[in-house]
Amino acid sequence: MIIGIGVDVVDIERFGRQLERTPGLRDRLFVPAERGLNTQSLAARFAAKESVAKALGAPAGMNWQDCWIGLDEHGPTVNVKDTVAAVAKAKGIKHWHLSMSHDGGISTAMVIAES
């Protein structure tokens, strides 16, 4: 059963400028394994994290470090712990489905949270 759906888009160039202008933003938004990726990939991962938050109902107190995007043999994966995992558990979410894409200077992500 679908518990929540989230979609987000990020302007890659604008996101890159924000990363350059704001010291520490990369460290605040991304776990160490994500931080070395190029701007396009970071923008897609940020869109995915925003999509996760939307699928959860945008709970207060979400820690960006408690959600990260990985890759396995099937594609991108949503990984959660602590604050994000607690909300997901309370809502009965057991499976995450994620799709990400880049085109025309935009990164986009869609997340489906399923019980």
Salt bridges, closest charged atoms under 4 A:
ASP8 OD1 - LYS54 NZ 2.86
GLU13 OE2 - ARG17 NH1 3.05
ASP27 OD1 - ARG35 NE 3.41
GLU34 OE1 - LYS49 NZ 3.01
GLU73 OE2 - HIS74 NE2 3.31
GLU114 OE1 - HIS97 NE2 2.56
